Amino acid sequence: MKKPISRILIINDEKLVLKELIKGLNAAAKSMENPFGILFSGVTTAHEALQSIEQDGDIQGLVVDDRLYTLKKAL
């Protein structure tokens, strides 16, 4: 049976912070038991997030930076 894939999308407009978050979270997912195949990816704007969600049917969750103010600009 094929292992499931569950992607969690992180939105953070600080590129360096986003890069380190994704790197750390994916490292943790690889080192621990991960029966749901959780993988993390990231984008820097709400517009990119909407595109990712539309294009990737495996996105199961979304984590948004509480200081992300780009939603109004992106739409």
mmCIF file of the N, C-alpha and C atoms, coordinates in Angstrom:
data_MODEL
# 
_entry.id   MODEL 
# 
loop_
_atom_site.group_PDB 
_atom_site.id 
_atom_site.type_symbol 
_atom_site.label_atom_id 
_atom_site.label_alt_id 
_atom_site.label_comp_id 
_atom_site.label_asym_id 
_atom_site.label_entity_id 
_atom_site.label_seq_id 
_atom_site.pdbx_PDB_ins_code 
_atom_site.Cartn_x 
_atom_site.Cartn_y 
_atom_site.Cartn_z 
_atom_site.occupancy 
_atom_site.B_iso_or_equiv 
_atom_site.pdbx_formal_charge 
_atom_site.auth_seq_id 
_atom_site.auth_comp_id 
_atom_site.auth_asym_id 
_atom_site.auth_atom_id 
_atom_site.pdbx_PDB_model_num 
ATOM 1   N N  . MET A 1 1  ? 0.832  -1.184 0.000  1.00 0.00 ? 1  MET A N  1 
ATOM 2   C CA . MET A 1 1  ? 0.000  0.000  0.000  1.00 0.00 ? 1  MET A CA 1 
ATOM 3   C C  . MET A 1 1  ? 0.878  1.250  0.000  1.00 0.00 ? 1  MET A C  1 
ATOM 4   N N  . LYS A 1 2  ? 0.510  2.186  -0.831 1.00 0.00 ? 2  LYS A N  1 
ATOM 5   C CA . LYS A 1 2  ? 1.271  3.421  -0.965 1.00 0.00 ? 2  LYS A CA 1 
ATOM 6   C C  . LYS A 1 2  ? 1.113  4.290  0.286  1.00 0.00 ? 2  LYS A C  1 
ATOM 7   N N  . LYS A 1 3  ? 2.222  4.849  0.761  1.00 0.00 ? 3  LYS A N  1 
ATOM 8   C CA . LYS A 1 3  ? 2.208  5.720  1.935  1.00 0.00 ? 3  LYS A CA 1 
ATOM 9   C C  . LYS A 1 3  ? 1.505  7.033  1.594  1.00 0.00 ? 3  LYS A C  1 
ATOM 10  N N  . PRO A 1 4  ? 0.605  7.499  2.460  1.00 0.00 ? 4  PRO A N  1 
ATOM 11  C CA . PRO A 1 4  ? -0.087 8.757  2.171  1.00 0.00 ? 4  PRO A CA 1 
ATOM 12  C C  . PRO A 1 4  ? 0.859  9.954  2.231  1.00 0.00 ? 4  PRO A C  1 
ATOM 13  N N  . ILE A 1 5  ? 0.451  11.012 1.577  1.00 0.00 ? 5  ILE A N  1 
ATOM 14  C CA . ILE A 1 5  ? 1.196  12.271 1.612  1.00 0.00 ? 5  ILE A CA 1 
ATOM 15  C C  . ILE A 1 5  ? 0.257  13.354 2.132  1.00 0.00 ? 5  ILE A C  1 
ATOM 16  N N  . SER A 1 6  ? 0.692  14.071 3.113  1.00 0.00 ? 6  SER A N  1 
ATOM 17  C CA . SER A 1 6  ? -0.062 15.202 3.657  1.00 0.00 ? 6  SER A CA 1 
ATOM 18  C C  . SER A 1 6  ? 0.863  16.399 3.697  1.00 0.00 ? 6  SER A C  1 
ATOM 19  N N  . ARG A 1 7  ? 0.534  17.401 2.946  1.00 0.00 ? 7  ARG A N  1 
ATOM 20  C CA . ARG A 1 7  ? 1.371  18.598 2.918  1.00 0.00 ? 7  ARG A CA 1 
ATOM 21  C C  . ARG A 1 7  ? 0.764  19.678 3.814  1.00 0.00 ? 7  ARG A C  1 
ATOM 22  N N  . ILE A 1 8  ? 1.638  20.332 4.552  1.00 0.00 ? 8  ILE A N  1 
ATOM 23  C CA . ILE A 1 8  ? 1.260  21.467 5.382  1.00 0.00 ? 8  ILE A CA 1 
ATOM 24  C C  . ILE A 1 8  ? 1.940  22.686 4.777  1.00 0.00 ? 8  ILE A C  1 
ATOM 25  N N  . LEU A 1 9  ? 1.158  23.674 4.430  1.00 0.00 ? 9  LEU A N  1 
ATOM 26  C CA . LEU A 1 9  ? 1.678  24.883 3.803  1.00 0.00 ? 9  LEU A CA 1 
ATOM 27  C C  . LEU A 1 9  ? 1.867  25.960 4.861  1.00 0.00 ? 9  LEU A C  1 
ATOM 28  N N  . ILE A 1 10 ? 3.059  26.531 4.897  1.00 0.00 ? 10 ILE A N  1 
ATOM 29  C CA . ILE A 1 10 ? 3.402  27.602 5.832  1.00 0.00 ? 10 ILE A CA 1 
ATOM 30  C C  . ILE A 1 10 ? 3.451  28.914 5.052  1.00 0.00 ? 10 ILE A C  1 
ATOM 31  N N  . ILE A 1 11 ? 2.775  29.953 5.570  1.00 0.00 ? 11 ILE A N  1 
ATOM 32  C CA . ILE A 1 11 ? 2.839  31.275 4.942  1.00 0.00 ? 11 ILE A CA 1 
ATOM 33  C C  . ILE A 1 11 ? 3.534  32.222 5.910  1.00 0.00 ? 11 ILE A C  1 
ATOM 34  N N  . ASN A 1 12 ? 4.664  32.747 5.463  1.00 0.00 ? 12 ASN A N  1 
ATOM 35  C CA . ASN A 1 12 ? 5.414  33.704 6.265  1.00 0.00 ? 12 ASN A CA 1 
ATOM 36  C C  . ASN A 1 12 ? 6.143  34.625 5.301  1.00 0.00 ? 12 ASN A C  1 
ATOM 37  N N  . ASP A 1 13 ? 5.953  35.925 5.459  1.00 0.00 ? 13 ASP A N  1 
ATOM 38  C CA . ASP A 1 13 ? 6.543  36.866 4.503  1.00 0.00 ? 13 ASP A CA 1 
ATOM 39  C C  . ASP A 1 13 ? 8.013  37.184 4.768  1.00 0.00 ? 13 ASP A C  1 
ATOM 40  N N  . GLU A 1 14 ? 8.592  36.598 5.783  1.00 0.00 ? 14 GLU A N  1 
ATOM 41  C CA . GLU A 1 14 ? 10.025 36.753 6.035  1.00 0.00 ? 14 GLU A CA 1 
ATOM 42  C C  . GLU A 1 14 ? 10.738 35.521 5.470  1.00 0.00 ? 14 GLU A C  1 
ATOM 43  N N  . LYS A 1 15 ? 11.403 35.701 4.352  1.00 0.00 ? 15 LYS A N  1 
ATOM 44  C CA . LYS A 1 15 ? 11.965 34.571 3.606  1.00 0.00 ? 15 LYS A CA 1 
ATOM 45  C C  . LYS A 1 15 ? 12.955 33.729 4.413  1.00 0.00 ? 15 LYS A C  1 
ATOM 46  N N  . LEU A 1 16 ? 13.832 34.371 5.166  1.00 0.00 ? 16 LEU A N  1 
ATOM 47  C CA . LEU A 1 16 ? 14.814 33.604 5.942  1.00 0.00 ? 16 LEU A CA 1 
ATOM 48  C C  . LEU A 1 16 ? 14.142 32.793 7.052  1.00 0.00 ? 16 LEU A C  1 
ATOM 49  N N  . VAL A 1 17 ? 13.168 33.392 7.700  1.00 0.00 ? 17 VAL A N  1 
ATOM 50  C CA . VAL A 1 17 ? 12.425 32.681 8.742  1.00 0.00 ? 17 VAL A CA 1 
ATOM 51  C C  . VAL A 1 17 ? 11.687 31.498 8.131  1.00 0.00 ? 17 VAL A C  1 
ATOM 52  N N  . LEU A 1 18 ? 11.030 31.724 7.003  1.00 0.00 ? 18 LEU A N  1 
ATOM 53  C CA . LEU A 1 18 ? 10.297 30.667 6.317  1.00 0.00 ? 18 LEU A CA 1 
ATOM 54  C C  . LEU A 1 18 ? 11.222 29.515 5.932  1.00 0.00 ? 18 LEU A C  1 
ATOM 55  N N  . LYS A 1 19 ? 12.378 29.845 5.380  1.00 0.00 ? 19 LYS A N  1 
ATOM 56  C CA . LYS A 1 19 ? 13.334 28.816 4.968  1.00 0.00 ? 19 LYS A CA 1 
ATOM 57  C C  . LYS A 1 19 ? 13.750 27.948 6.156  1.00 0.00 ? 19 LYS A C  1 
ATOM 58  N N  . GLU A 1 20 ? 14.059 28.571 7.279  1.00 0.00 ? 20 GLU A N  1 
ATOM 59  C CA . GLU A 1 20 ? 14.482 27.816 8.461  1.00 0.00 ? 20 GLU A CA 1 
ATOM 60  C C  . GLU A 1 20 ? 13.334 27.006 9.064  1.00 0.00 ? 20 GLU A C  1 
ATOM 61  N N  . LEU A 1 21 ? 12.135 27.555 9.055  1.00 0.00 ? 21 LEU A N  1 
ATOM 62  C CA . LEU A 1 21 ? 10.971 26.804 9.539  1.00 0.00 ? 21 LEU A CA 1 
ATOM 63  C C  . LEU A 1 21 ? 10.753 25.527 8.729  1.00 0.00 ? 21 LEU A C  1 
ATOM 64  N N  . ILE A 1 22 ? 10.754 25.674 7.416  1.00 0.00 ? 22 ILE A N  1 
ATOM 65  C CA . ILE A 1 22 ? 10.528 24.525 6.531  1.00 0.00 ? 22 ILE A CA 1 
ATOM 66  C C  . ILE A 1 22 ? 11.625 23.489 6.713  1.00 0.00 ? 22 ILE A C  1 
ATOM 67  N N  . LYS A 1 23 ? 12.853 23.951 6.763  1.00 0.00 ? 23 LYS A N  1 
ATOM 68  C CA . LYS A 1 23 ? 13.992 23.047 6.946  1.00 0.00 ? 23 LYS A CA 1 
ATOM 69  C C  . LYS A 1 23 ? 13.876 22.273 8.263  1.00 0.00 ? 23 LYS A C  1 
ATOM 70  N N  . GLY A 1 24 ? 13.590 22.963 9.347  1.00 0.00 ? 24 GLY A N  1 
ATOM 71  C CA . GLY A 1 24 ? 13.483 22.320 10.654 1.00 0.00 ? 24 GLY A CA 1 
ATOM 72  C C  . GLY A 1 24 ? 12.298 21.383 10.759 1.00 0.00 ? 24 GLY A C  1 
ATOM 73  N N  . LEU A 1 25 ? 11.155 21.810 10.254 1.00 0.00 ? 25 LEU A N  1 
ATOM 74  C CA . LEU A 1 25 ? 9.960  20.972 10.328 1.00 0.00 ? 25 LEU A CA 1 
ATOM 75  C C  . LEU A 1 25 ? 10.105 19.707 9.486  1.00 0.00 ? 25 LEU A C  1 
ATOM 76  N N  . ASN A 1 26 ? 10.675 19.826 8.288  1.00 0.00 ? 26 ASN A N  1 
ATOM 77  C CA . ASN A 1 26 ? 10.881 18.636 7.454  1.00 0.00 ? 26 ASN A CA 1 
ATOM 78  C C  . ASN A 1 26 ? 11.918 17.698 8.053  1.00 0.00 ? 26 ASN A C  1 
ATOM 79  N N  . ALA A 1 27 ? 12.939 18.253 8.692  1.00 0.00 ? 27 ALA A N  1 
ATOM 80  C CA . ALA A 1 27 ? 13.935 17.413 9.371  1.00 0.00 ? 27 ALA A CA 1 
ATOM 81  C C  . ALA A 1 27 ? 13.277 16.637 10.513 1.00 0.00 ? 27 ALA A C  1 
ATOM 82  N N  . ALA A 1 28 ? 12.414 17.299 11.262 1.00 0.00 ? 28 ALA A N  1 
ATOM 83  C CA . ALA A 1 28 ? 11.700 16.620 12.348 1.00 0.00 ? 28 ALA A CA 1 
ATOM 84  C C  . ALA A 1 28 ? 10.774 15.544 11.799 1.00 0.00 ? 28 ALA A C  1 
ATOM 85  N N  . ALA A 1 29 ? 10.084 15.839 10.708 1.00 0.00 ? 29 ALA A N  1 
ATOM 86  C CA . ALA A 1 29 ? 9.172  14.857 10.110 1.00 0.00 ? 29 ALA A CA 1 
ATOM 87  C C  . ALA A 1 29 ? 9.926  13.622 9.619  1.00 0.00 ? 29 ALA A C  1 
ATOM 88  N N  . LYS A 1 30 ? 11.139 13.807 9.120  1.00 0.00 ? 30 LYS A N  1 
ATOM 89  C CA . LYS A 1 30 ? 11.940 12.673 8.649  1.00 0.00 ? 30 LYS A CA 1 
ATOM 90  C C  . LYS A 1 30 ? 12.497 11.848 9.798  1.00 0.00 ? 30 LYS A C  1 
ATOM 91  N N  . SER A 1 31 ? 12.806 12.501 10.909 1.00 0.00 ? 31 SER A N  1 
ATOM 92  C CA . SER A 1 31 ? 13.464 11.792 12.003 1.00 0.00 ? 31 SER A CA 1 
ATOM 93  C C  . SER A 1 31 ? 12.473 11.086 12.935 1.00 0.00 ? 31 SER A C  1 
ATOM 94  N N  . MET A 1 32 ? 11.217 11.416 12.839 1.00 0.00 ? 32 MET A N  1 
ATOM 95  C CA . MET A 1 32 ? 10.207 10.819 13.709 1.00 0.00 ? 32 MET A CA 1 
ATOM 96  C C  . MET A 1 32 ? 9.315  9.877  12.905 1.00 0.00 ? 32 MET A C  1 
ATOM 97  N N  . GLU A 1 33 ? 8.569  9.057  13.620 1.00 0.00 ? 33 GLU A N  1 
ATOM 98  C CA . GLU A 1 33 ? 7.574  8.229  12.937 1.00 0.00 ? 33 GLU A CA 1 
ATOM 99  C C  . GLU A 1 33 ? 6.574  9.175  12.269 1.00 0.00 ? 33 GLU A C  1 
ATOM 100 N N  . ASN A 1 34 ? 6.303  8.943  11.019 1.00 0.00 ? 34 ASN A N  1 
ATOM 101 C CA . ASN A 1 34 ? 5.482  9.860  10.234 1.00 0.00 ? 34 ASN A CA 1 
ATOM 102 C C  . ASN A 1 34 ? 4.520  9.062  9.353  1.00 0.00 ? 34 ASN A C  1 
ATOM 103 N N  . PRO A 1 35 ? 3.523  8.408  9.949  1.00 0.00 ? 35 PRO A N  1 
ATOM 104 C CA . PRO A 1 35 ? 2.658  7.518  9.172  1.00 0.00 ? 35 PRO A CA 1 
ATOM 105 C C  . PRO A 1 35 ? 1.771  8.228  8.151  1.00 0.00 ? 35 PRO A C  1 
ATOM 106 N N  . PHE A 1 36 ? 1.599  9.519  8.291  1.00 0.00 ? 36 PHE A N  1 
ATOM 107 C CA . PHE A 1 36 ? 0.750  10.248 7.356  1.00 0.00 ? 36 PHE A CA 1 
ATOM 108 C C  . PHE A 1 36 ? 1.547  10.945 6.256  1.00 0.00 ? 36 PHE A C  1 
ATOM 109 N N  . GLY A 1 37 ? 2.853  10.770 6.255  1.00 0.00 ? 37 GLY A N  1 
ATOM 110 C CA . GLY A 1 37 ? 3.696  11.358 5.219  1.00 0.00 ? 37 GLY A CA 1 
ATOM 111 C C  . GLY A 1 37 ? 3.666  12.873 5.221  1.00 0.00 ? 37 GLY A C  1 
ATOM 112 N N  . ILE A 1 38 ? 3.694  13.457 6.403  1.00 0.00 ? 38 ILE A N  1 
ATOM 113 C CA . ILE A 1 38 ? 3.610  14.915 6.503  1.00 0.00 ? 38 ILE A CA 1 
ATOM 114 C C  . ILE A 1 38 ? 4.888  15.561 5.976  1.00 0.00 ? 38 ILE A C  1 
ATOM 115 N N  . LEU A 1 39 ? 4.690  16.501 5.076  1.00 0.00 ? 39 LEU A N  1 
ATOM 116 C CA . LEU A 1 39 ? 5.767  17.296 4.491  1.00 0.00 ? 39 LEU A CA 1 
ATOM 117 C C  . LEU A 1 39 ? 5.364  18.760 4.576  1.00 0.00 ? 39 LEU A C  1 
ATOM 118 N N  . PHE A 1 40 ? 6.327  19.615 4.753  1.00 0.00 ? 40 PHE A N  1 
ATOM 119 C CA . PHE A 1 40 ? 6.063  21.045 4.880  1.00 0.00 ? 40 PHE A CA 1 
ATOM 120 C C  . PHE A 1 40 ? 6.617  21.783 3.668  1.00 0.00 ? 40 PHE A C  1 
ATOM 121 N N  . SER A 1 41 ? 5.871  22.764 3.214  1.00 0.00 ? 41 SER A N  1 
ATOM 122 C CA . SER A 1 41 ? 6.341  23.656 2.155  1.00 0.00 ? 41 SER A CA 1 
ATOM 123 C C  . SER A 1 41 ? 5.927  25.060 2.547  1.00 0.00 ? 41 SER A C  1 
ATOM 124 N N  . GLY A 1 42 ? 6.472  26.041 1.864  1.00 0.00 ? 42 GLY A N  1 
ATOM 125 C CA . GLY A 1 42 ? 6.185  27.406 2.274  1.00 0.00 ? 42 GLY A CA 1 
ATOM 126 C C  . GLY A 1 42 ? 6.078  28.378 1.127  1.00 0.00 ? 42 GLY A C  1 
ATOM 127 N N  . VAL A 1 43 ? 5.347  29.434 1.395  1.00 0.00 ? 43 VAL A N  1 
ATOM 128 C CA . VAL A 1 43 ? 5.198  30.544 0.454  1.00 0.00 ? 43 VAL A CA 1 
ATOM 129 C C  . VAL A 1 43 ? 5.262  31.839 1.260  1.00 0.00 ? 43 VAL A C  1 
ATOM 130 N N  . THR A 1 44 ? 5.468  32.961 0.561  1.00 0.00 ? 44 THR A N  1 
ATOM 131 C CA . THR A 1 44 ? 5.629  34.236 1.254  1.00 0.00 ? 44 THR A CA 1 
ATOM 132 C C  . THR A 1 44 ? 4.432  35.169 1.139  1.00 0.00 ? 44 THR A C  1 
ATOM 133 N N  . THR A 1 45 ? 3.461  34.834 0.287  1.00 0.00 ? 45 THR A N  1 
ATOM 134 C CA . THR A 1 45 ? 2.288  35.705 0.146  1.00 0.00 ? 45 THR A CA 1 
ATOM 135 C C  . THR A 1 45 ? 1.004  34.881 0.133  1.00 0.00 ? 45 THR A C  1 
ATOM 136 N N  . ALA A 1 46 ? -0.078 35.556 0.441  1.00 0.00 ? 46 ALA A N  1 
ATOM 137 C CA . ALA A 1 46 ? -1.389 34.907 0.399  1.00 0.00 ? 46 ALA A CA 1 
ATOM 138 C C  . ALA A 1 46 ? -1.729 34.487 -1.028 1.00 0.00 ? 46 ALA A C  1 
ATOM 139 N N  . HIS A 1 47 ? -1.338 35.290 -1.997 1.00 0.00 ? 47 HIS A N  1 
ATOM 140 C CA . HIS A 1 47 ? -1.595 34.949 -3.407 1.00 0.00 ? 47 HIS A CA 1 
ATOM 141 C C  . HIS A 1 47 ? -0.894 33.637 -3.783 1.00 0.00 ? 47 HIS A C  1 
ATOM 142 N N  . GLU A 1 48 ? 0.363  33.504 -3.392 1.00 0.00 ? 48 GLU A N  1 
ATOM 143 C CA . GLU A 1 48 ? 1.098  32.257 -3.650 1.00 0.00 ? 48 GLU A CA 1 
ATOM 144 C C  . GLU A 1 48 ? 0.438  31.082 -2.935 1.00 0.00 ? 48 GLU A C  1 
ATOM 145 N N  . ALA A 1 49 ? -0.079 31.323 -1.744 1.00 0.00 ? 49 ALA A N  1 
ATOM 146 C CA . ALA A 1 49 ? -0.752 30.261 -0.996 1.00 0.00 ? 49 ALA A CA 1 
ATOM 147 C C  . ALA A 1 49 ? -1.990 29.781 -1.737 1.00 0.00 ? 49 ALA A C  1 
ATOM 148 N N  . LEU A 1 50 ? -2.789 30.707 -2.230 1.00 0.00 ? 50 LEU A N  1 
ATOM 149 C CA . LEU A 1 50 ? -3.988 30.326 -2.976 1.00 0.00 ? 50 LEU A CA 1 
ATOM 150 C C  . LEU A 1 50 ? -3.633 29.534 -4.230 1.00 0.00 ? 50 LEU A C  1 
ATOM 151 N N  . GLN A 1 51 ? -2.585 29.936 -4.922 1.00 0.00 ? 51 GLN A N  1 
ATOM 152 C CA . GLN A 1 51 ? -2.136 29.195 -6.102 1.00 0.00 ? 51 GLN A CA 1 
ATOM 153 C C  . GLN A 1 51 ? -1.684 27.794 -5.726 1.00 0.00 ? 51 GLN A C  1 
ATOM 154 N N  . SER A 1 52 ? -0.927 27.670 -4.642 1.00 0.00 ? 52 SER A N  1 
ATOM 155 C CA . SER A 1 52 ? -0.443 26.361 -4.200 1.00 0.00 ? 52 SER A CA 1 
ATOM 156 C C  . SER A 1 52 ? -1.590 25.439 -3.839 1.00 0.00 ? 52 SER A C  1 
ATOM 157 N N  . ILE A 1 53 ? -2.577 25.981 -3.161 1.00 0.00 ? 53 ILE A N  1 
ATOM 158 C CA . ILE A 1 53 ? -3.732 25.173 -2.757 1.00 0.00 ? 53 ILE A CA 1 
ATOM 159 C C  . ILE A 1 53 ? -4.503 24.697 -3.976 1.00 0.00 ? 53 ILE A C  1 
ATOM 160 N N  . GLU A 1 54 ? -4.664 25.562 -4.965 1.00 0.00 ? 54 GLU A N  1 
ATOM 161 C CA . GLU A 1 54 ? -5.371 25.182 -6.187 1.00 0.00 ? 54 GLU A CA 1 
ATOM 162 C C  . GLU A 1 54 ? -4.615 24.115 -6.971 1.00 0.00 ? 54 GLU A C  1 
ATOM 163 N N  . GLN A 1 55 ? -3.291 24.181 -6.995 1.00 0.00 ? 55 GLN A N  1 
ATOM 164 C CA . GLN A 1 55 ? -2.478 23.285 -7.818 1.00 0.00 ? 55 GLN A CA 1 
ATOM 165 C C  . GLN A 1 55 ? -2.113 21.978 -7.132 1.00 0.00 ? 55 GLN A C  1 
ATOM 166 N N  . ASP A 1 56 ? -2.101 21.944 -5.805 1.00 0.00 ? 56 ASP A N  1 
ATOM 167 C CA . ASP A 1 56 ? -1.632 20.767 -5.076 1.00 0.00 ? 56 ASP A CA 1 
ATOM 168 C C  . ASP A 1 56 ? -2.773 20.180 -4.249 1.00 0.00 ? 56 ASP A C  1 
ATOM 169 N N  . GLY A 1 57 ? -3.298 19.068 -4.706 1.00 0.00 ? 57 GLY A N  1 
ATOM 170 C CA . GLY A 1 57 ? -4.412 18.420 -4.021 1.00 0.00 ? 57 GLY A CA 1 
ATOM 171 C C  . GLY A 1 57 ? -4.034 17.731 -2.731 1.00 0.00 ? 57 GLY A C  1 
ATOM 172 N N  . ASP A 1 58 ? -2.754 17.700 -2.393 1.00 0.00 ? 58 ASP A N  1 
ATOM 173 C CA . ASP A 1 58 ? -2.304 17.030 -1.173 1.00 0.00 ? 58 ASP A CA 1 
ATOM 174 C C  . ASP A 1 58 ? -2.151 17.969 0.017  1.00 0.00 ? 58 ASP A C  1 
ATOM 175 N N  . ILE A 1 59 ? -2.427 19.257 -0.130 1.00 0.00 ? 59 ILE A N  1 
ATOM 176 C CA . ILE A 1 59 ? -2.309 20.182 0.999  1.00 0.00 ? 59 ILE A CA 1 
ATOM 177 C C  . ILE A 1 59 ? -3.452 19.911 1.968  1.00 0.00 ? 59 ILE A C  1 
ATOM 178 N N  . GLN A 1 60 ? -3.074 19.557 3.180  1.00 0.00 ? 60 GLN A N  1 
ATOM 179 C CA . GLN A 1 60 ? -4.046 19.190 4.202  1.00 0.00 ? 60 GLN A CA 1 
ATOM 180 C C  . GLN A 1 60 ? -4.199 20.245 5.287  1.00 0.00 ? 60 GLN A C  1 
ATOM 181 N N  . GLY A 1 61 ? -3.238 21.148 5.387  1.00 0.00 ? 61 GLY A N  1 
ATOM 182 C CA . GLY A 1 61 ? -3.301 22.154 6.441  1.00 0.00 ? 61 GLY A CA 1 
ATOM 183 C C  . GLY A 1 61 ? -2.536 23.402 6.048  1.00 0.00 ? 61 GLY A C  1 
ATOM 184 N N  . LEU A 1 62 ? -2.801 24.464 6.785  1.00 0.00 ? 62 LEU A N  1 
ATOM 185 C CA . LEU A 1 62 ? -2.214 25.762 6.492  1.00 0.00 ? 62 LEU A CA 1 
ATOM 186 C C  . LEU A 1 62 ? -1.848 26.438 7.805  1.00 0.00 ? 62 LEU A C  1 
ATOM 187 N N  . VAL A 1 63 ? -0.629 26.961 7.875  1.00 0.00 ? 63 VAL A N  1 
ATOM 188 C CA . VAL A 1 63 ? -0.185 27.720 9.038  1.00 0.00 ? 63 VAL A CA 1 
ATOM 189 C C  . VAL A 1 63 ? 0.170  29.110 8.534  1.00 0.00 ? 63 VAL A C  1 
ATOM 190 N N  . VAL A 1 64 ? -0.490 30.122 9.112  1.00 0.00 ? 64 VAL A N  1 
ATOM 191 C CA . VAL A 1 64 ? -0.316 31.493 8.644  1.00 0.00 ? 64 VAL A CA 1 
ATOM 192 C C  . VAL A 1 64 ? 0.366  32.323 9.724  1.00 0.00 ? 64 VAL A C  1 
ATOM 193 N N  . ASP A 1 65 ? 1.390  33.065 9.327  1.00 0.00 ? 65 ASP A N  1 
ATOM 194 C CA . ASP A 1 65 ? 2.052  34.011 10.226 1.00 0.00 ? 65 ASP A CA 1 
ATOM 195 C C  . ASP A 1 65 ? 1.012  35.018 10.717 1.00 0.00 ? 65 ASP A C  1 
ATOM 196 N N  . ASP A 1 66 ? 0.922  35.223 12.017 1.00 0.00 ? 66 ASP A N  1 
ATOM 197 C CA . ASP A 1 66 ? -0.089 36.125 12.559 1.00 0.00 ? 66 ASP A CA 1 
ATOM 198 C C  . ASP A 1 66 ? 0.161  37.591 12.219 1.00 0.00 ? 66 ASP A C  1 
ATOM 199 N N  . ARG A 1 67 ? 1.284  37.882 11.646 1.00 0.00 ? 67 ARG A N  1 
ATOM 200 C CA . ARG A 1 67 ? 1.583  39.260 11.245 1.00 0.00 ? 67 ARG A CA 1 
ATOM 201 C C  . ARG A 1 67 ? 1.615  39.416 9.732  1.00 0.00 ? 67 ARG A C  1 
ATOM 202 N N  . LEU A 1 68 ? 0.988  38.513 9.039  1.00 0.00 ? 68 LEU A N  1 
ATOM 203 C CA . LEU A 1 68 ? 0.954  38.551 7.571  1.00 0.00 ? 68 LEU A CA 1 
ATOM 204 C C  . LEU A 1 68 ? -0.119 39.543 7.134  1.00 0.00 ? 68 LEU A C  1 
ATOM 205 N N  . TYR A 1 69 ? 0.322  40.621 6.526  1.00 0.00 ? 69 TYR A N  1 
ATOM 206 C CA . TYR A 1 69 ? -0.620 41.666 6.120  1.00 0.00 ? 69 TYR A CA 1 
ATOM 207 C C  . TYR A 1 69 ? -0.749 41.768 4.602  1.00 0.00 ? 69 TYR A C  1 
ATOM 208 N N  . THR A 1 70 ? -0.344 40.752 3.883  1.00 0.00 ? 70 THR A N  1 
ATOM 209 C CA . THR A 1 70 ? -0.329 40.846 2.426  1.00 0.00 ? 70 THR A CA 1 
ATOM 210 C C  . THR A 1 70 ? -1.599 40.347 1.774  1.00 0.00 ? 70 THR A C  1 
ATOM 211 N N  . LEU A 1 71 ? -2.574 39.850 2.526  1.00 0.00 ? 71 LEU A N  1 
ATOM 212 C CA . LEU A 1 71 ? -3.771 39.289 1.923  1.00 0.00 ? 71 LEU A CA 1 
ATOM 213 C C  . LEU A 1 71 ? -4.538 40.333 1.114  1.00 0.00 ? 71 LEU A C  1 
ATOM 214 N N  . LYS A 1 72 ? -4.751 41.523 1.645  1.00 0.00 ? 72 LYS A N  1 
ATOM 215 C CA . LYS A 1 72 ? -5.487 42.543 0.928  1.00 0.00 ? 72 LYS A CA 1 
ATOM 216 C C  . LYS A 1 72 ? -4.749 42.979 -0.329 1.00 0.00 ? 72 LYS A C  1 
ATOM 217 N N  . LYS A 1 73 ? -3.428 43.047 -0.254 1.00 0.00 ? 73 LYS A N  1 
ATOM 218 C CA . LYS A 1 73 ? -2.630 43.449 -1.413 1.00 0.00 ? 73 LYS A CA 1 
ATOM 219 C C  . LYS A 1 73 ? -2.659 42.389 -2.498 1.00 0.00 ? 73 LYS A C  1 
ATOM 220 N N  . ALA A 1 74 ? -2.680 41.110 -2.096 1.00 0.00 ? 74 ALA A N  1 
ATOM 221 C CA . ALA A 1 74 ? -2.583 40.013 -3.049 1.00 0.00 ? 74 ALA A CA 1 
ATOM 222 C C  . ALA A 1 74 ? -3.880 39.807 -3.818 1.00 0.00 ? 74 ALA A C  1 
ATOM 223 N N  . LEU A 1 75 ? -4.991 40.133 -3.214 1.00 0.00 ? 75 LEU A N  1 
ATOM 224 C CA . LEU A 1 75 ? -6.269 39.887 -3.860 1.00 0.00 ? 75 LEU A CA 1 
ATOM 225 C C  . LEU A 1 75 ? -6.712 41.159 -4.524 1.00 0.00 ? 75 LEU A C  1 
# 
